[in-house]
Amino acid sequence: MEFFRIKKDIPFMRHALVFNAISALTFVAAVFFLFHKGLHLSIEFKGGTVMEVQYQHAADLEKIRSTVAGIGYEQPEVTSFGTARDVMLRLPISGAAGKDAASASTRVFDALCKADGGAIKRMDTTTDKGEQVAKDACLDAAGKEAVVLHKVEFVGPQVGEELAQNGLNALVMVVIGVMIYLAIRFEWKYAVSAIIANLHDVVIILGFFAFFQWEFSLTVLAAVLAVLGYSVNESVVIFDRIRENFRKQRKASVHEVIDNAITSTISRTIITHGCTQMMVLSMLVFGGPTLHYFAMALTIGICFGIYSSVFVAAAVAMWLGVKREDLIKPVKEKDETDGAVV
């Protein structure tokens, strides 16, 4: 399926040096911000407490944020999810409030209850399994629950370090797996160029998160891994077309073969990436805070993935000296005597 067909090849490789220079500058800038500012890691990596509470009315996020900050938490993360009454609090282990992490949720819930004009009362409830448990309830003057505590999760620093290490291991394994796949399917020069292009995308995404100090969580890490696979797919399509052109265009130069491969796949690139980007933008606009940074990472990755697959991967393969013989092995002429000596 094609929206349009470009009859004359666009000379992309004529400007390969310029494209590579732009890529190098953006890459260096991203690395600089990663080392200078660092990533703003979420509590999954640093450790902390996650609380989910529900109000009878629409929650005032600024009031909640100031209440939590008043008991010792610096820059608490307070976001709404689901409905306007549901609130998620992410409380890092830091400062005076982080000394006793086990009672952090109790202190925060008590502060939220008092700020909403309620009072804490111990109540006995029955779980889904029929077990009797005691819980603290925040009741207003009418005896109704003003604030309901739905869930409390605690992530220790050791667990956070383990998650960070597992995430790094996953990233390394994906890179190694992609390189092996491309080396088997094509040739090592294509594998190296594709990995360079994909790592370029990953570092750019991390550079954006470091520069703007966006929260880097497990969902963002999942988006980074998804971008790796997504960019590889685009590179494989172009490499397949290059191999096909080497068979068809016997007299064409390497520059002409690559230019034709990129030009002939532009329509497919617009359709594929355009449809994907529409879905990602839907998550970015309507997904709420839970999916915001996940969608943001995918948006950056898709935009730079197109650029890297077209201009970086193909250009690096050209600089590495890819040629027709790398993909198409010469056919040996058959010996008419079948090896017999006369």
C-alpha positions as a Python dict, from the first residue, in 0.01 Angstrom:
ca = {
    (1, 'M'): (0, 0, 0),
    (2, 'E'): (132, 343, -96),
    (3, 'F'): (-8, 693, -66),
    (4, 'F'): (228, 822, -331),
    (5, 'R'): (524, 716, -537),
    (6, 'I'): (831, 935, -590),
    (7, 'K'): (959, 880, -942),
    (8, 'K'): (1299, 1046, -896),
    (9, 'D'): (1530, 925, -620),
    (10, 'I'): (1612, 1178, -348),
    (11, 'P'): (1992, 1207, -302),
    (12, 'F'): (1998, 1139, 73),
    (13, 'M'): (2352, 1000, 78),
    (14, 'R'): (2486, 1315, -86),
    (15, 'H'): (2416, 1491, 245),
    (16, 'A'): (2511, 1196, 468),
    (17, 'L'): (2797, 1387, 628),
    (18, 'V'): (2563, 1668, 735),
    (19, 'F'): (2310, 1423, 878),
    (20, 'N'): (2579, 1239, 1070),
    (21, 'A'): (2715, 1567, 1207),
    (22, 'I'): (2368, 1660, 1335),
    (23, 'S'): (2333, 1315, 1491),
    (24, 'A'): (2672, 1346, 1659),
    (25, 'L'): (2584, 1688, 1806),
    (26, 'T'): (2250, 1571, 1946),
    (27, 'F'): (2416, 1259, 2084),
    (28, 'V'): (2689, 1458, 2258),
    (29, 'A'): (2432, 1701, 2400),
    (30, 'A'): (2224, 1412, 2536),
    (31, 'V'): (2528, 1250, 2697),
    (32, 'F'): (2626, 1585, 2852),
    (33, 'F'): (2284, 1631, 3017),
    (34, 'L'): (2287, 1270, 3137),
    (35, 'F'): (2616, 1326, 3319),
    (36, 'H'): (2550, 1688, 3421),
    (37, 'K'): (2190, 1658, 3547),
    (38, 'G'): (2131, 1285, 3562),
    (39, 'L'): (1797, 1107, 3544),
    (40, 'H'): (1514, 1189, 3782),
    (41, 'L'): (1453, 830, 3893),
    (42, 'S'): (1115, 726, 4026),
    (43, 'I'): (1065, 549, 4356),
    (44, 'E'): (1079, 212, 4177),
    (45, 'F'): (1453, 274, 4147),
    (46, 'K'): (1521, 495, 4451),
    (47, 'G'): (1283, 332, 4696),
    (48, 'G'): (982, 487, 4868),
    (49, 'T'): (610, 453, 4935),
    (50, 'V'): (317, 458, 4693),
    (51, 'M'): (-29, 543, 4828),
    (52, 'E'): (-366, 548, 4656),
    (53, 'V'): (-642, 744, 4829),
    (54, 'Q'): (-995, 843, 4732),
    (55, 'Y'): (-1192, 1152, 4836),
    (56, 'Q'): (-1567, 1208, 4853),
    (57, 'H'): (-1526, 1512, 4630),
    (58, 'A'): (-1285, 1624, 4359),
    (59, 'A'): (-940, 1626, 4513),
    (60, 'D'): (-742, 1950, 4549),
    (61, 'L'): (-397, 1836, 4434),
    (62, 'E'): (-220, 2155, 4542),
    (63, 'K'): (-368, 2132, 4891),
    (64, 'I'): (-267, 1767, 4917),
    (65, 'R'): (83, 1847, 4792),
    (66, 'S'): (130, 2125, 5047),
    (67, 'T'): (-6, 1902, 5326),
    (68, 'V'): (240, 1624, 5248),
    (69, 'A'): (525, 1872, 5212),
    (70, 'G'): (434, 2014, 5553),
    (71, 'I'): (523, 1689, 5728),
    (72, 'G'): (873, 1673, 5583),
    (73, 'Y'): (850, 1542, 5225),
    (74, 'E'): (1029, 1760, 4973),
    (75, 'Q'): (856, 1786, 4633),
    (76, 'P'): (607, 1501, 4683),
    (77, 'E'): (459, 1355, 4364),
    (78, 'V'): (80, 1391, 4377),
    (79, 'T'): (-123, 1299, 4069),
    (80, 'S'): (-483, 1211, 3995),
    (81, 'F'): (-572, 890, 3816),
    (82, 'G'): (-896, 734, 3701),
    (83, 'T'): (-1136, 999, 3834),
    (84, 'A'): (-1090, 1343, 3989),
    (85, 'R'): (-1148, 1187, 4334),
    (86, 'D'): (-867, 930, 4306),
    (87, 'V'): (-516, 1043, 4398),
    (88, 'M'): (-179, 868, 4383),
    (89, 'L'): (105, 980, 4610),
    (90, 'R'): (467, 883, 4554),
    (91, 'L'): (679, 948, 4861),
    (92, 'P'): (1057, 902, 4828),
    (93, 'I'): (1281, 793, 5114),
    (94, 'S'): (1450, 1121, 5198),
    (95, 'G'): (1477, 1379, 5473),
    (96, 'A'): (1327, 1357, 5817),
    (97, 'A'): (1009, 1198, 5687),
    (98, 'G'): (1199, 910, 5538),
    (99, 'K'): (1367, 793, 5861),
    (100, 'D'): (1077, 564, 5953),
    (101, 'A'): (952, 437, 5618),
    (102, 'A'): (727, 175, 5776),
    (103, 'S'): (501, 439, 5935),
    (104, 'A'): (520, 685, 5646),
    (105, 'S'): (178, 594, 5508),
    (106, 'T'): (19, 628, 5855),
    (107, 'R'): (160, 978, 5909),
    (108, 'V'): (62, 1091, 5558),
    (109, 'F'): (-291, 949, 5583),
    (110, 'D'): (-339, 1114, 5922),
    (111, 'A'): (-224, 1451, 5782),
    (112, 'L'): (-454, 1420, 5479),
    (113, 'C'): (-747, 1331, 5703),
    (114, 'K'): (-696, 1632, 5932),
    (115, 'A'): (-651, 1864, 5632),
    (116, 'D'): (-990, 1748, 5498),
    (117, 'G'): (-1162, 1808, 5832),
    (118, 'G'): (-1187, 1443, 5934),
    (119, 'A'): (-1069, 1233, 6225),
    (120, 'I'): (-894, 898, 6235),
    (121, 'K'): (-1091, 608, 6386),
    (122, 'R'): (-992, 242, 6413),
    (123, 'M'): (-1249, 15, 6246),
    (124, 'D'): (-1277, -361, 6201),
    (125, 'T'): (-1339, -478, 5844),
    (126, 'T'): (-1374, -813, 5669),
    (127, 'T'): (-1147, -898, 5375),
    (128, 'D'): (-1252, -1089, 5063),
    (129, 'K'): (-1117, -1406, 5228),
    (130, 'G'): (-1339, -1357, 5532),
    (131, 'E'): (-1059, -1244, 5763),
    (132, 'Q'): (-1119, -979, 6028),
    (133, 'V'): (-865, -695, 6010),
    (134, 'A'): (-842, -353, 6171),
    (135, 'K'): (-786, -41, 5964),
    (136, 'D'): (-773, 332, 6020),
    (137, 'A'): (-1064, 519, 5866),
    (138, 'C'): (-1095, 894, 5816),
    (139, 'L'): (-1448, 994, 5917),
    (140, 'D'): (-1609, 1337, 5881),
    (141, 'A'): (-1860, 1496, 6118),
    (142, 'A'): (-2145, 1296, 5964),
    (143, 'G'): (-1965, 967, 6021),
    (144, 'K'): (-1888, 908, 5652),
    (145, 'E'): (-1542, 826, 5519),
    (146, 'A'): (-1390, 1153, 5402),
    (147, 'V'): (-1069, 995, 5273),
    (148, 'V'): (-1032, 628, 5184),
    (149, 'L'): (-691, 460, 5176),
    (150, 'H'): (-706, 197, 4899),
    (151, 'K'): (-349, 78, 4863),
    (152, 'V'): (-4, 120, 5016),
    (153, 'E'): (312, -19, 4858),
    (154, 'F'): (666, 17, 4988),
    (155, 'V'): (977, -26, 4771),
    (156, 'G'): (1305, -58, 4959),
    (157, 'P'): (1633, 86, 4828),
    (158, 'Q'): (1773, -263, 4775),
    (159, 'V'): (1472, -358, 4560),
    (160, 'G'): (1515, -35, 4366),
    (161, 'E'): (1880, -113, 4293),
    (162, 'E'): (1780, -462, 4180),
    (163, 'L'): (1515, -321, 3947),
    (164, 'A'): (1765, -74, 3801),
    (165, 'Q'): (2018, -353, 3742),
    (166, 'N'): (1753, -576, 3584),
    (167, 'G'): (1648, -291, 3357),
    (168, 'L'): (2006, -234, 3245),
    (169, 'N'): (2047, -608, 3185),
    (170, 'A'): (1731, -612, 2974),
    (171, 'L'): (1861, -322, 2765),
    (172, 'V'): (2197, -495, 2708),
    (173, 'M'): (2030, -824, 2615),
    (174, 'V'): (1804, -650, 2362),
    (175, 'V'): (2104, -480, 2200),
    (176, 'I'): (2299, -808, 2180),
    (177, 'G'): (1998, -996, 2045),
    (178, 'V'): (1930, -735, 1777),
    (179, 'M'): (2294, -733, 1667),
    (180, 'I'): (2304, -1114, 1639),
    (181, 'Y'): (1978, -1116, 1442),
    (182, 'L'): (2094, -852, 1194),
    (183, 'A'): (2438, -1012, 1158),
    (184, 'I'): (2274, -1344, 1066),
    (185, 'R'): (2009, -1195, 837),
    (186, 'F'): (2231, -944, 661),
    (187, 'E'): (2597, -881, 736),
    (188, 'W'): (2799, -750, 1030),
    (189, 'K'): (2829, -400, 879),
    (190, 'Y'): (2452, -366, 881),
    (191, 'A'): (2433, -500, 1236),
    (192, 'V'): (2684, -243, 1360),
    (193, 'S'): (2514, 45, 1177),
    (194, 'A'): (2168, -53, 1307),
    (195, 'I'): (2291, -80, 1666),
    (196, 'I'): (2463, 259, 1643),
    (197, 'A'): (2139, 411, 1512),
    (198, 'N'): (1927, 244, 1782),
    (199, 'L'): (2159, 341, 2066),
    (200, 'H'): (2147, 693, 1923),
    (201, 'D'): (1767, 686, 1975),
    (202, 'V'): (1797, 550, 2330),
    (203, 'V'): (2053, 810, 2437),
    (204, 'I'): (1844, 1091, 2284),
    (205, 'I'): (1537, 978, 2483),
    (206, 'L'): (1740, 962, 2805),
    (207, 'G'): (1888, 1303, 2723),
    (208, 'F'): (1540, 1457, 2699),
    (209, 'F'): (1441, 1306, 3034),
    (210, 'A'): (1763, 1430, 3193),
    (211, 'F'): (1733, 1784, 3049),
    (212, 'F'): (1368, 1837, 3151),
    (213, 'Q'): (1404, 1623, 3468),
    (214, 'W'): (1103, 1414, 3377),
    (215, 'E'): (1043, 1113, 3598),
    (216, 'F'): (1214, 800, 3471),
    (217, 'S'): (1012, 497, 3581),
    (218, 'L'): (969, 133, 3483),
    (219, 'T'): (703, 230, 3228),
    (220, 'V'): (949, 469, 3063),
    (221, 'L'): (1209, 191, 3056),
    (222, 'A'): (951, -30, 2882),
    (223, 'A'): (898, 247, 2626),
    (224, 'V'): (1273, 267, 2563),
    (225, 'L'): (1289, -107, 2497),
    (226, 'A'): (987, -78, 2267),
    (227, 'V'): (1161, 199, 2071),
    (228, 'L'): (1462, -27, 2022),
    (229, 'G'): (1250, -292, 1853),
    (230, 'Y'): (1051, -35, 1660),
    (231, 'S'): (1361, 132, 1515),
    (232, 'V'): (1513, -204, 1422),
    (233, 'N'): (1202, -286, 1221),
    (234, 'E'): (1244, 29, 1012),
    (235, 'S'): (1614, -42, 957),
    (236, 'V'): (1537, -399, 846),
    (237, 'V'): (1286, -272, 588),
    (238, 'I'): (1545, -36, 438),
    (239, 'F'): (1820, -298, 446),
    (240, 'D'): (1591, -547, 273),
    (241, 'R'): (1524, -295, -2),
    (242, 'I'): (1897, -226, -36),
    (243, 'R'): (1963, -598, -82),
    (244, 'E'): (1685, -620, -337),
    (245, 'N'): (1823, -319, -527),
    (246, 'F'): (2171, -473, -535),
    (247, 'R'): (2018, -765, -726),
    (248, 'K'): (1814, -550, -965),
    (249, 'Q'): (2042, -248, -1020),
    (250, 'R'): (2364, -419, -1120),
    (251, 'K'): (2520, -107, -1269),
    (252, 'A'): (2414, 139, -998),
    (253, 'S'): (2661, 269, -740),
    (254, 'V'): (2621, 212, -366),
    (255, 'H'): (2497, 571, -321),
    (256, 'E'): (2231, 527, -587),
    (257, 'V'): (2119, 193, -446),
    (258, 'I'): (2075, 334, -94),
    (259, 'D'): (1901, 650, -219),
    (260, 'N'): (1654, 441, -418),
    (261, 'A'): (1590, 211, -121),
    (262, 'I'): (1511, 502, 111),
    (263, 'T'): (1302, 689, -147),
    (264, 'S'): (1094, 384, -238),
    (265, 'T'): (1007, 315, 129),
    (266, 'I'): (911, 673, 223),
    (267, 'S'): (539, 612, 163),
    (268, 'R'): (547, 300, 380),
    (269, 'T'): (736, 490, 651),
    (270, 'I'): (477, 769, 659),
    (271, 'I'): (186, 523, 681),
    (272, 'T'): (344, 305, 952),
    (273, 'H'): (491, 576, 1172),
    (274, 'G'): (197, 811, 1119),
    (275, 'C'): (-57, 553, 1241),
    (276, 'T'): (163, 458, 1535),
    (277, 'Q'): (217, 821, 1630),
    (278, 'M'): (-158, 889, 1629),
    (279, 'M'): (-210, 609, 1883),
    (280, 'V'): (80, 734, 2098),
    (281, 'L'): (-50, 1092, 2088),
    (282, 'S'): (-389, 961, 2204),
    (283, 'M'): (-218, 813, 2510),
    (284, 'L'): (-22, 1135, 2561),
    (285, 'V'): (-333, 1357, 2550),
    (286, 'F'): (-598, 1133, 2708),
    (287, 'G'): (-393, 878, 2904),
    (288, 'G'): (-349, 1096, 3210),
    (289, 'P'): (-41, 1117, 3435),
    (290, 'T'): (-1, 739, 3450),
    (291, 'L'): (77, 709, 3077),
    (292, 'H'): (214, 1059, 3019),
    (293, 'Y'): (587, 991, 3032),
    (294, 'F'): (545, 649, 2870),
    (295, 'A'): (378, 817, 2572),
    (296, 'M'): (633, 1100, 2578),
    (297, 'A'): (923, 853, 2552),
    (298, 'L'): (752, 674, 2263),
    (299, 'T'): (684, 1003, 2084),
    (300, 'I'): (1049, 1107, 2103),
    (301, 'G'): (1162, 757, 2007),
    (302, 'I'): (937, 737, 1701),
    (303, 'C'): (1042, 1078, 1570),
    (304, 'F'): (1413, 1013, 1616),
    (305, 'G'): (1368, 650, 1510),
    (306, 'I'): (1260, 761, 1165),
    (307, 'Y'): (1558, 994, 1141),
    (308, 'S'): (1810, 740, 1263),
    (309, 'S'): (1685, 451, 1049),
    (310, 'V'): (1687, 660, 733),
    (311, 'F'): (1983, 889, 780),
    (312, 'V'): (2202, 731, 1049),
    (313, 'A'): (2182, 355, 988),
    (314, 'A'): (2208, 375, 609),
    (315, 'A'): (2480, 640, 623),
    (316, 'V'): (2690, 446, 876),
    (317, 'A'): (2656, 131, 664),
    (318, 'M'): (2782, 331, 367),
    (319, 'W'): (3077, 466, 569),
    (320, 'L'): (3163, 112, 676),
    (321, 'G'): (3205, 23, 309),
    (322, 'V'): (2900, -192, 239),
    (323, 'K'): (2900, -331, -115),
    (324, 'R'): (2708, -567, -337),
    (325, 'E'): (2929, -866, -249),
    (326, 'D'): (2836, -831, 120),
    (327, 'L'): (2477, -931, 48),
    (328, 'I'): (2494, -1119, -280),
    (329, 'K'): (2755, -1388, -304),
    (330, 'P'): (2906, -1430, -651),
    (331, 'V'): (2784, -1737, -839),
    (332, 'K'): (3061, -1982, -913),
    (333, 'E'): (3080, -2095, -1272),
    (334, 'K'): (3020, -2467, -1314),
    (335, 'D'): (3318, -2669, -1435),
    (336, 'E'): (3211, -2840, -1757),
    (337, 'T'): (3459, -3122, -1697),
    (338, 'D'): (3325, -3176, -1342),
    (339, 'G'): (3681, -3167, -1212),
    (340, 'A'): (3809, -3438, -1447),
    (341, 'V'): (4169, -3401, -1569),
    (342, 'V'): (4238, -3478, -1934),
}
